[in-house]
Amino acid sequence: MAYRFDAITEGLAMPGETAGTRTRSDWTLATSYSLGFLTLVSAFNYLDRSLLGLALPAIKAEMHVSDTALGFVSGFAFLLFYSLLAIPIGWVADRSNRRNIVAFGFAFWSLMTLLTGWVANIWQLALARFLMGAGESCGLPPSSSMISDLFRKERRPLALSVFGTANSIALIAFYPVLGWIGQRYGWQAMFQAAGAAGLVFAVVFLATVREPARTSRAREAKPEFESLLAGLGQLLRLRSYLALVATAMLMGLNVFAASIWIPTFLQRVHGLSLAEVASTIGPIRGVFGIAGVLLGGFAIDRLIRRNGRWRITIPAIACLLLGPVEVVFLLADPSWLWLAAYAASAFLTLVHQGPVFALVLEVVPARLRALAVATLLLCSALLGQAVGPLLVGMANDALAPALGPQAIRYSLLIIAVTAMLAGVAILLAGRWIEDDLEPAIRP
């Protein structure tokens, strides 16, 4: 079925069509535009939450606070509202216009990012992070649900892998510019620039992206007044889903603790400046990260035609290899060696993301997709994003009297352990997923 160019502004389906009745070609101009813009929104999501990591040394010097306090603000403060609101927002997204939820959240967290540029003490910074987390809880669950209706099950791993390049896009496109701004005009200016840009893109997103038609099976399967607790109870009975949640929790700790503390690690241990971290290390992680996400997605897209187990095997191998690579990165002294290990870790870190989200969308009932993603993000937030930075900060302060600036090198070893445990969790999900699948409600 051919699609008109103006489908971008008129909606994804032609008049009289539904997502469940039309014959569709997944990679059309309309679906590609929507996926691309959702990926850009997610890039700002990652950028705004991780920008604090780039500014931590300057904030520590200016506000005279401990690493434990910085870990609390960067992790727990951000995740409190994020965690509290993720499940209700996911539940609402399964029943209302997801595009509007994403647009509102994008605008709100961008405003909080902008206001972070004017905080004067650690308490104001914590408040800004609380409210930023509230806005960012509107991002991933509705976006993932929209993508599930834009692409067929067979194409979702690749589509979600493209969506998973958001972090790398932020590092490649935005980090160097914001690092230069921070080096020249101060750390506050980085937040002001990022927040202002996000507000502009939020308006463009609302004006040009349309809500995709939900699949007919999703509509038929969704009771009008299904309770939130009943939906959660159904999710908790799926063993494979619980294993995927464990994967997200462990990799959440890995990814978020690394994004917050590795810029500080590079400045303390290897003597890099803020601008050097942003302009050199950021793009390295971005380029290799995007290569890993896309190659992993393409490999799964091709190999699952021969054997569906590859959707489990590839992300599991990536996580299991990531642990040893991160040990080399953290403990190596020659610059060529730690740089090579850093590039390899960037390649492996997000390979799991697209496949894990695709597996979640495959195994859960269609009417519970956004709720399932929101629950996964909540659990990931509670352990990974809230506890991870705080745990590393506390370990830094505990080890600092004996090791000085080198303490952070050993505190960060926790991310290597969690990566390998995540690989084991994915393999467990693979053992149980076929038993949990119910084809009649898994479009």
Disulfide bonds with the S-S distance in Angstrom:
none
